[in-house]
Amino acid sequence: MTTTDQPTETHEQVEPPVAFEADEADWRPSREGVIARLVALGALVVVIVAIPHLVDDVYVNLVSRVAVYGIVALSMNVLVGYAGQVSLGHAAFFGVGAFGSAYGLAEMDVPWPAAVVLAAITGAVGAIVLGAVALRLQGLYLALVTISYGLFAERTMFNIRSLTGGGAGQEAPRPSFFESDVQYAYLCLGFLALALLFDWRLVSSRSGRSIQALRDDERVAASWGVNVTGYKLLAFIISGVLAGIAGALFASINQVAVAPDFGFSLSLTFLVMTVVGGIGNRWGVVLGGALFAVLPTLLDRAHENFHFFPFSIIEATWEPAIGALLLLLTLISFPGGLAQQLGPVLGWLQFRKFAVDHGDAGPATAGGGMGARP
Amino acid sequence: MAILETDDVSIRFGGVQALTDVSFAVEKAEIVGILGPNGAGKTTFFNCINGFYSPSAGRVHLHGEDVTDLKPEERAKRGLGRTFQQVGLVRSFTVIENLIVAQHKSVKYGLVAGLVGAPWVLEEEAELRRRALEVLDFMDLTEHKHSPVQGLPYGVLKMVEVAAVLATDPEILMLDEPLAGTGPEEGQAFCNRLKDMRRELGLTIVMIEHHVPLVLGTSDYVYVLNFGSLLAEGEPDEIRGNADVAEAYMGEGATTLD
């Protein structure tokens, strides 16, 4: 525990032995190590695939919710983690996607896949509008604009009766092949897997690298020939597309999209879960998303089943308070979030050494931490 | 024809006239030094050349083309590379990752191909990595290839920064105080390396540096800035004997730089 505290600071004080660093990167596990990792990964995949069958019927929709929050977390990660922009209005992209898809399904009668495409496009358009503002503002001012953008979406856009069905909401039926809860949970998990794959490709190709470069220093990126404006806007678009798709999936969990579902507190939850998960780390943010997707239900069940302090007074409505507490603990002791705490395990699973990370988590902790604090 | 040329560049920030009618010209494969006391406007001049600042008056020409209205990234694409006084690197990346991002403008694959992971993308990525290692080898930085930038000593970082700019494959290399934080022997070694770069890569080099003997010993031609305007220009020997320059640097009464 003590060794992982304050990664950046320890790193500046203790200079890493250079040869050791180089060995570290070229290190390969032994044959037994490879087998052990493959077995562990295989077991993990089997468990994840079996989850919709393992959990009680009433919780199957919760699995879908976890997957959807995971995709939102990846969307947040692109914007906050990779591009270093603040977003306190992410529920707007999410909601725009949900209503875009629902409108397509209910009013235009398009097939479900087309509705998802529609959601992705509306999410992207919503993000471009905010992105255009972000090109001119930074830090606190950008945070304020994203808040008002989220509020505008919640109070105004999502209440246009002809588009969103007003108070009754807009129906969003599921696709015909995934109508049961279990089937739909698989669909959501499939989308999450695709989003993870997408995120990996983004970071390993030129676009993702350039976005991260301009997060650290726009002038340096520009002096290397990176089109700063273009890539910043691209980060917003990618984030909007992912959030829009997540919104479409979310709408079809309950088969209806209603405006109060996409309020300001949801935007806060999205930001908190990303920070608690570990900004810049795709596995961390997905775990953070999963945690906050189940948190309200978890609190509810704890309240019902444990009749002693502190559970007797905790209720599901405490979620924001618990989120705030986790956020504080994260920022103070583990700026890298869950990803930092699980660092050795995550590293081991990715065929590296089981070693405590001394703060060179790279893009994860360094730039993201600053971008996350509005 | 000069490869890089400025034409009476002036810039004003509010009430401060930071540069006044600075004209200079750099020939291909020349090493040009820029001297001047603190606050003389040297870095401001660099910022005007590479596009971070738009001069209030005057033009900047690159390969004879007027680039005064182009953005920094567009000038970079035309072969202009620069370093920064405060180390200009992506600080959350490792050394080799920095050199890979720095090759941004020579990457040919498109956005979608990169996201899909097309075979030619993987091939090109391997090529980027190979070229990055080549540059690190040239700069004797191979041992640091996987080190995170945060935590490396300042002197090494300055060299990594030069390596990153070399990786952008520039024709003109503009160095802003590359020797800050390095010792005299390292300084001489670096200046020898600059001459190697010129010979082997055909690079044109413009260098701001405070270490006067090294600049005079390395450059083919030297410009001296003082209070935002050109105080003197000429070959190193002429500058060495210039009384105005000596006075600007050493204080009143000095007659030579030595």
Chai-1 contact restraints between the chains, C-beta under 6 A:
chainA,res_idxA,chainB,res_idxB,connection_type,confidence,min_distance_angstrom,max_distance_angstrom,comment,restraint_id
A,H11,B,G151,contact,1.0,0.0,6.0,A-B,restraint_1
A,V18,B,E143,contact,1.0,0.0,6.0,A-B,restraint_2
A,E21,B,H146,contact,1.0,0.0,6.0,A-B,restraint_3
A,E21,B,S147,contact,1.0,0.0,6.0,A-B,restraint_4
A,A22,B,H146,contact,1.0,0.0,6.0,A-B,restraint_5
A,A25,B,H146,contact,1.0,0.0,6.0,A-B,restraint_6
A,R201,B,L115,contact,1.0,0.0,6.0,A-B,restraint_7
A,R201,B,G117,contact,1.0,0.0,6.0,A-B,restraint_8
A,S205,B,G114,contact,1.0,0.0,6.0,A-B,restraint_9
A,R206,B,V107,contact,1.0,0.0,6.0,A-B,restraint_10
A,R206,B,G114,contact,1.0,0.0,6.0,A-B,restraint_11
A,S207,B,L111,contact,1.0,0.0,6.0,A-B,restraint_12
A,S207,B,G114,contact,1.0,0.0,6.0,A-B,restraint_13
A,R209,B,V101,contact,1.0,0.0,6.0,A-B,restraint_14
A,S210,B,H104,contact,1.0,0.0,6.0,A-B,restraint_15
A,A213,B,V90,contact,1.0,0.0,6.0,A-B,restraint_16
A,A213,B,V101,contact,1.0,0.0,6.0,A-B,restraint_17
A,D216,B,V90,contact,1.0,0.0,6.0,A-B,restraint_18
A,D216,B,R91,contact,1.0,0.0,6.0,A-B,restraint_19
A,D216,B,S92,contact,1.0,0.0,6.0,A-B,restraint_20
A,V220,B,G88,contact,1.0,0.0,6.0,A-B,restraint_21
A,A222,B,P72,contact,1.0,0.0,6.0,A-B,restraint_22
A,A222,B,E73,contact,1.0,0.0,6.0,A-B,restraint_23
A,S223,B,P72,contact,1.0,0.0,6.0,A-B,restraint_24
A,S223,B,A76,contact,1.0,0.0,6.0,A-B,restraint_25
A,S223,B,R82,contact,1.0,0.0,6.0,A-B,restraint_26
A,W224,B,A102,contact,1.0,0.0,6.0,A-B,restraint_27
A,W224,B,H104,contact,1.0,0.0,6.0,A-B,restraint_28
A,W224,B,T168,contact,1.0,0.0,6.0,A-B,restraint_29
A,G225,B,E73,contact,1.0,0.0,6.0,A-B,restraint_30
A,G225,B,A76,contact,1.0,0.0,6.0,A-B,restraint_31
A,G225,B,K77,contact,1.0,0.0,6.0,A-B,restraint_32
A,G225,B,H104,contact,1.0,0.0,6.0,A-B,restraint_33
A,G225,B,K105,contact,1.0,0.0,6.0,A-B,restraint_34
A,V226,B,E73,contact,1.0,0.0,6.0,A-B,restraint_35
A,V226,B,H104,contact,1.0,0.0,6.0,A-B,restraint_36
A,N227,B,E73,contact,1.0,0.0,6.0,A-B,restraint_37
A,D360,B,P148,contact,1.0,0.0,6.0,A-B,restraint_38
A,G362,B,S92,contact,1.0,0.0,6.0,A-B,restraint_39
A,P363,B,S92,contact,1.0,0.0,6.0,A-B,restraint_40
A,A366,B,S92,contact,1.0,0.0,6.0,A-B,restraint_41
A,G367,B,S92,contact,1.0,0.0,6.0,A-B,restraint_42
